[in-house]
Each structure stands twice: as structure tokens, then as C-alpha cells.
Amino acid sequence: MKKSLILAAAFAAFGLSQASADTWPSRTVTLINPYAAGGAADLIARTLAESLTRELGQPVVVDNRTGGSTAIAGKAVASAEADGHTLIIAGSPTFVIAPALNADAGYSGAEAFSYVSRVVNVPNILVTSAKGGLDSLEKIKEAALKEPEAISYSSVGPGSLPHMIGLMFADEIGASMLHMPYQGVAPATVDLLAGNVDIGFMNATALVPHIRSGDLKALAIASTKRSPQLPDLPTMGELGFQDYEMGTWYGVAGPKGLPEAVVAKLDAALAKAMQDPEVLNRLTTAGVDPFYLPSADFAAFVASDAETVGGIIEKSGVRNAD
């Protein structure tokens, strides 16, 4: 009798799950983007929202919800009803870094989400102003070792991925570098161009035009392999330093407890989008590398990323996004 009840419950749960997939989405789906309109994340979000709208038969709208080093968007999704109508497109700063740095983020961390698909990777590259003489990693290391904080590095804000990469690089070369956080990529790039900050590990999409013009010099990519968009740019490892798999990746997730059938349906729709020539053309033209991972692989990737970034934060002693 007990076994029969368990089986009956299992079949009932399967039936409910299948029903949720058949009826989802029943209304507009909100795709929350933790970043402001006009940047790489916004282009990715809106490109995928258009494709998902066609595939799912309901409007998918992008909601740019900035602030709190991306934690405001993370909290909004983590606390939303797990019915598949509130999603987020985000990366390590939201899923891992913000809650690790700030106890007041409002959600526990990576375990607060159901992971659907990783979709793209935007390379982070080490650049320096063409006006300075720091035209190699060895010269940067040599200058940094002369005295504490002799070298400054920019980021797009405290707790951002460029901040984490800077901490890793400083630890590797055994130097203390001066962190210069900016409120976004635009002001950080302006000061790099002016030579007011020495180096920066920054998002490739924002820097490529300045690299091509010769105003910024690209030295290396923070990845274990070269980018298809920047095939001539070596990795850190190729130059004799530690290889960092620290691209600015983006993936789609929902609140913890998202029905498996809904995850599967959404994952299939995203997989189809990432094979669409129009979608791929829009992304690659913007300097974004398509990098699809299905749900289970994406969840494992985030868990690994959380371990790596958690180690950086623990070793550096950085807390509360300072």
C-alpha cells in the first residue's frame, strides 16, 4: 500500500510538472537585466527576448533593474514566485560575487536560483593606455613590485569581475595594486584613455574600438583560450602568467524551485535561439562569443565558479564590496 501511494504521488507530480510546461508561459515573461540599457548585457538580453517571444508565444520583456552591485536584480528574482514568469539574465557578479561580498544582498548566493542555460561569454582583456610605457605584463609586474600601489587598475565597480581579476593578478605577482572602481565601463574607459589609471581588465565589447584606433593597447585575455573575436590576442598563460577563466559570462536563471519541465522547455528555446544565424550575427558583431551550456552543465559551471571566486574573496579579505 505504501509503495502504491509513493508511485501515485510520483505520477501525480509528473502530471503537474507536465501540465506546468504545457501551460507555461501563460502571460508575459519578465527577463530582468541587472545592468543599464545600452551595454553588452542589454544587447544580449534584448536579442534573446525577441527570439524567446517568437518561440514561446508570449511576450518576453526586458526589465533593467540596476543597483547594489547587481544584487537588487538578484534579490528580485530569488524572491519571485517560481513559476517561470520572472527570470534573470546575469553572471558571476549576481549569482556569486554580490551575495559573497555583502551579507545584506537579500539572497543566499548561487543556491538561490534554478539554472536554465548559459548563453554567451564576453572576454575580459588586460589593456593599458597607449600614452604610458606599460606595454607588457613583465613591465607591469616590474613596476608593481617597486612599491605598494605603484600600479592602479580600473574596474566597473567594487565587487565586479574586473575587480576580482585584478585581485588575482596582484596576488600572482606578489604586489599590492591600487583598485580604482568606477560606476560603469564608460567612465572607466575614459580614464584609461586619458592615462589616469594604469591598467584595466575590462569587457572586450567596450574596448575593441579604442584598441583598433590605437588609443588603448591590449596585452592579454583573461581566459584559457583565445577569443574568436580577438584571435591575435594571447592568453595570460601564453605569456608565462596564470591563465584565468574569467570572462564575463551570461546565463538565464529563475528562482530556486523552478519546475523541471519549465526549465527543460526554456532551455530548449534558448538552445534554438543560440543556433539562429540572426541571433549569432547580432552577438558576434558586438564582440560577444556565443557559449551555450544546457541546464545541468550550467549549474555545475556556476558551482565551480562560486568555489573559484569564493577563494579569491577569502584570500583577499575583501568584504562588503569595499
C-alpha positions as CSV (number, residue, x, y, z in Angstrom):
1,M,0.0,0.0,0.0
2,K,2.8,2.4,1.0
3,K,4.7,1.7,-2.3
4,S,1.5,2.3,-4.3
5,L,0.9,5.6,-2.6
6,I,4.5,6.7,-3.3
7,L,4.1,5.7,-7.0
8,A,0.8,7.5,-7.2
9,A,2.4,10.6,-5.7
10,A,5.3,10.4,-8.2
11,F,2.9,10.1,-11.2
12,A,0.8,13.0,-9.9
13,A,3.9,15.2,-9.5
14,F,5.0,14.3,-13.1
15,G,1.5,15.1,-14.3
16,L,1.6,18.5,-12.6
17,S,5.1,19.2,-13.9
18,Q,4.0,18.3,-17.5
19,A,0.9,20.5,-17.1
20,S,3.1,23.4,-16.0
21,A,5.2,23.0,-19.1
22,D,2.1,22.8,-21.3
23,T,0.6,25.9,-19.9
24,W,3.8,27.9,-19.4
25,P,4.1,30.7,-20.2
26,S,0.5,31.8,-19.6
27,R,1.4,35.5,-19.6
28,T,4.2,38.0,-20.2
29,V,7.6,36.8,-19.0
30,T,9.9,39.4,-17.4
31,L,13.6,38.9,-18.1
32,I,15.4,41.0,-15.5
33,N,18.8,42.5,-16.5
34,P,21.0,43.8,-13.6
35,Y,22.7,46.3,-15.9
36,A,21.7,49.6,-17.6
37,A,20.3,49.9,-21.1
38,G,22.8,50.2,-23.9
39,G,25.6,47.9,-22.7
40,A,26.6,44.4,-23.8
41,A,24.3,42.7,-21.2
42,D,21.3,44.8,-22.6
43,L,22.1,43.8,-26.2
44,I,22.3,40.1,-25.2
45,A,19.1,40.3,-23.1
46,R,17.0,42.0,-25.8
47,T,18.3,39.8,-28.6
48,L,17.3,36.7,-26.7
49,A,14.0,38.2,-25.5
50,E,13.0,38.7,-29.2
51,S,13.8,35.1,-30.0
52,L,12.0,33.7,-27.0
53,T,8.9,35.8,-27.7
54,R,8.7,34.1,-31.1
55,E,9.4,30.7,-29.7
56,L,7.2,30.7,-26.6
57,G,4.2,32.6,-28.0
58,Q,4.1,35.1,-25.1
59,P,5.9,38.5,-24.8
60,V,9.3,38.3,-23.1
61,V,10.2,41.8,-21.9
62,V,13.5,43.1,-20.5
63,D,13.4,44.9,-17.2
64,N,16.7,46.8,-16.5
65,R,16.9,46.8,-12.7
66,T,20.3,48.2,-11.7
67,G,21.9,48.9,-8.3
68,G,23.5,47.2,-5.4
69,S,26.4,45.8,-7.5
70,T,23.7,43.7,-9.3
71,A,22.2,42.4,-6.0
72,I,18.9,44.4,-6.4
73,A,18.1,42.3,-9.6
74,G,19.3,39.1,-7.9
75,K,17.1,39.6,-4.9
76,A,14.1,40.4,-7.1
77,V,14.4,37.1,-8.9
78,A,15.5,35.0,-6.0
79,S,12.3,36.1,-4.1
80,A,9.9,35.9,-7.0
81,E,7.4,33.1,-7.4
82,A,9.0,30.1,-9.1
83,D,6.5,29.8,-11.9
84,G,8.8,30.7,-14.8
85,H,7.4,34.2,-15.4
86,T,10.2,36.1,-13.7
87,L,13.7,35.3,-15.0
88,I,17.1,36.9,-14.9
89,I,20.0,37.1,-17.4
90,A,23.2,37.6,-15.4
91,G,26.6,36.2,-14.5
92,S,29.1,35.8,-11.7
93,P,28.6,39.2,-10.1
94,T,24.9,38.5,-9.5
95,F,24.9,34.8,-8.8
96,V,28.2,34.6,-6.8
97,I,30.1,37.8,-6.0
98,A,27.4,40.2,-4.7
99,P,26.0,37.8,-2.0
100,A,29.5,36.7,-1.1
101,L,30.7,40.3,-0.5
102,N,27.6,41.7,1.1
103,A,25.6,40.0,3.8
104,D,22.7,42.4,3.1
105,A,22.3,41.4,-0.5
106,G,19.0,39.8,0.3
107,Y,19.6,36.3,-1.0
108,S,22.0,33.5,-0.1
109,G,24.0,33.1,-3.2
110,A,24.3,30.7,-6.1
111,E,21.9,28.2,-4.5
112,A,19.1,30.7,-4.6
113,F,18.5,30.1,-8.3
114,S,17.4,27.5,-10.8
115,Y,19.8,27.5,-13.7
116,V,18.4,27.2,-17.3
117,S,21.2,27.9,-19.8
118,R,24.4,29.7,-20.1
119,V,24.3,31.6,-23.4
120,V,27.4,33.8,-24.0
121,N,30.8,34.8,-22.9
122,V,32.3,38.3,-23.2
123,P,36.1,38.2,-22.9
124,N,37.8,40.4,-20.3
125,I,41.1,41.7,-21.6
126,L,44.0,43.5,-20.0
127,V,44.5,46.9,-21.5
128,T,46.7,49.9,-20.9
129,S,46.8,53.4,-22.2
130,A,48.9,53.9,-25.3
131,K,50.2,57.0,-23.7
132,G,52.1,55.0,-21.0
133,G,55.1,52.7,-21.2
134,L,53.5,49.7,-19.7
135,D,53.3,47.7,-22.9
136,S,53.9,44.2,-21.5
137,L,52.9,42.1,-18.5
138,E,56.5,41.9,-17.4
139,K,56.8,45.7,-17.3
140,I,53.6,45.9,-15.2
141,K,54.9,43.3,-12.8
142,E,58.3,45.1,-12.5
143,A,56.6,48.5,-11.8
144,A,54.1,47.0,-9.4
145,L,56.9,45.4,-7.3
146,K,58.8,48.6,-6.8
147,E,56.4,49.9,-4.2
148,P,52.9,49.2,-2.8
149,E,50.1,50.5,-5.1
150,A,52.5,51.8,-7.7
151,I,50.2,50.4,-10.3
152,S,46.5,51.3,-10.4
153,Y,43.9,49.2,-12.1
154,S,40.3,50.1,-13.0
155,S,37.1,48.1,-12.6
156,V,33.4,48.8,-13.3
157,G,32.7,48.9,-9.6
158,P,33.5,47.2,-6.3
159,G,32.9,43.5,-6.4
160,S,32.8,43.4,-10.2
161,L,34.5,40.7,-12.2
162,P,37.3,43.1,-13.3
163,H,37.9,43.8,-9.6
164,M,38.2,40.1,-8.9
165,I,40.6,39.6,-11.8
166,G,42.8,42.5,-10.6
167,L,43.0,40.8,-7.1
168,M,44.0,37.5,-8.7
169,F,46.7,39.2,-10.8
170,A,48.1,41.2,-7.8
171,D,48.2,38.0,-5.7
172,E,50.0,36.1,-8.5
173,I,52.8,38.7,-9.0
174,G,53.0,39.3,-5.2
175,A,52.2,43.0,-5.4
176,S,49.7,45.4,-3.9
177,M,47.9,47.3,-6.7
178,L,45.6,50.3,-6.3
179,H,42.0,49.4,-7.1
180,M,40.1,52.3,-8.9
181,P,36.4,51.4,-9.1
182,Y,34.2,53.3,-11.5
183,Q,30.4,53.5,-11.9
184,G,30.4,51.5,-15.1
185,V,32.5,50.8,-18.1
186,A,32.2,54.3,-19.8
187,P,33.9,56.4,-17.1
188,A,36.5,53.6,-16.5
189,T,37.4,53.6,-20.2
190,V,37.6,57.4,-20.3
191,D,40.3,57.4,-17.5
192,L,42.1,54.6,-19.2
193,L,42.3,56.6,-22.4
194,A,43.5,59.6,-20.5
195,G,46.2,57.7,-18.7
196,N,44.7,58.5,-15.3
197,V,44.7,54.8,-14.4
198,D,47.5,52.4,-15.4
199,I,45.7,49.2,-16.5
200,G,42.3,47.6,-16.6
201,F,40.8,44.2,-17.0
202,M,37.8,45.3,-19.0
203,N,35.0,44.0,-21.1
204,A,36.1,43.5,-24.7
205,T,33.0,44.9,-26.3
206,A,33.7,48.3,-24.9
207,L,37.4,48.4,-25.6
208,V,37.7,46.9,-29.1
209,P,37.1,50.3,-30.9
210,H,39.8,52.0,-28.8
211,I,42.2,49.1,-29.4
212,R,41.6,49.3,-33.2
213,S,42.2,53.1,-33.1
214,G,45.5,52.6,-31.2
215,D,44.4,54.6,-28.2
216,L,44.5,51.5,-25.9
217,K,46.9,48.6,-26.1
218,A,45.5,45.1,-25.4
219,L,48.1,42.9,-23.7
220,A,46.3,39.6,-22.9
221,I,42.9,37.9,-22.5
222,A,41.7,36.6,-19.1
223,S,40.8,33.2,-20.5
224,T,42.3,29.8,-21.0
225,K,41.8,30.1,-24.8
226,R,41.8,32.9,-27.3
227,S,38.7,34.6,-28.3
228,P,37.3,34.2,-31.9
229,Q,36.7,37.9,-31.9
230,L,40.3,38.7,-30.9
231,P,42.3,35.8,-32.4
232,D,45.7,37.6,-32.2
233,L,45.4,38.4,-28.5
234,P,47.3,35.9,-26.4
235,T,46.1,34.4,-23.1
236,M,47.8,35.2,-19.8
237,G,49.2,31.7,-19.8
238,E,50.8,32.1,-23.2
239,L,52.7,35.0,-21.8
240,G,54.0,33.0,-18.8
241,F,51.4,34.0,-16.3
242,Q,48.5,32.2,-14.7
243,D,45.6,31.5,-17.1
244,Y,42.3,33.0,-15.8
245,E,39.0,31.6,-17.0
246,M,37.3,34.9,-16.0
247,G,35.2,36.0,-18.9
248,T,32.0,38.0,-18.3
249,W,29.6,35.2,-19.0
250,Y,25.8,35.5,-19.0
251,G,23.1,32.9,-18.5
252,V,19.4,32.7,-17.8
253,A,18.1,31.5,-14.5
254,G,14.9,31.7,-12.4
255,P,14.1,31.4,-8.7
256,K,15.0,28.2,-6.8
257,G,12.3,25.6,-7.3
258,L,11.5,26.3,-10.9
259,P,9.6,23.3,-12.3
260,E,11.9,20.9,-14.2
261,A,9.5,20.8,-17.1
262,V,9.6,24.6,-17.4
263,V,13.4,24.6,-17.2
264,A,13.5,22.0,-20.0
265,K,11.1,24.0,-22.2
266,L,13.0,27.2,-21.7
267,D,16.4,25.5,-22.1
268,A,15.2,24.1,-25.4
269,A,14.0,27.5,-26.6
270,L,17.4,29.1,-25.7
271,A,19.3,26.3,-27.4
272,K,17.3,27.0,-30.5
273,A,18.0,30.7,-30.2
274,M,21.7,30.1,-29.9
275,Q,21.6,28.3,-33.3
276,D,19.7,31.1,-35.1
277,P,22.0,32.8,-37.6
278,E,20.4,36.2,-37.0
279,V,20.9,35.9,-33.2
280,L,24.5,34.7,-33.6
281,N,25.3,37.5,-36.1
282,R,24.0,40.2,-33.7
283,L,26.0,38.8,-30.8
284,T,29.3,38.2,-32.7
285,T,29.1,41.6,-34.4
286,A,29.0,43.2,-30.9
287,G,32.1,41.2,-29.9
288,V,30.2,38.6,-27.8
289,D,31.2,34.9,-28.0
290,P,28.2,32.5,-28.1
291,F,28.8,29.9,-25.4
292,Y,25.7,27.7,-24.8
293,L,25.6,25.3,-21.9
294,P,22.4,23.3,-21.1
295,S,20.8,23.4,-17.6
296,A,22.8,20.7,-15.8
297,D,26.1,21.8,-17.2
298,F,25.3,25.4,-16.4
299,A,24.5,24.6,-12.8
300,A,27.8,22.7,-12.4
301,F,29.7,25.6,-14.0
302,V,28.2,28.1,-11.6
303,A,29.1,25.9,-8.7
304,S,32.7,25.7,-9.9
305,D,32.7,29.5,-10.4
306,A,31.4,30.1,-6.9
307,E,34.3,28.0,-5.5
308,T,36.9,29.9,-7.5
309,V,35.5,33.4,-6.7
310,G,34.9,32.4,-3.1
311,G,38.6,31.5,-2.8
312,I,39.6,34.9,-4.2
313,I,37.3,36.8,-1.8
314,E,38.5,34.7,1.2
315,K,42.2,35.2,0.3
316,S,42.0,38.9,-0.4
317,G,39.9,39.7,2.7
318,V,37.5,41.9,0.6
319,R,34.1,42.2,2.2
320,N,31.0,44.4,1.8
321,A,32.1,45.4,-1.7
322,D,34.8,47.7,-0.4
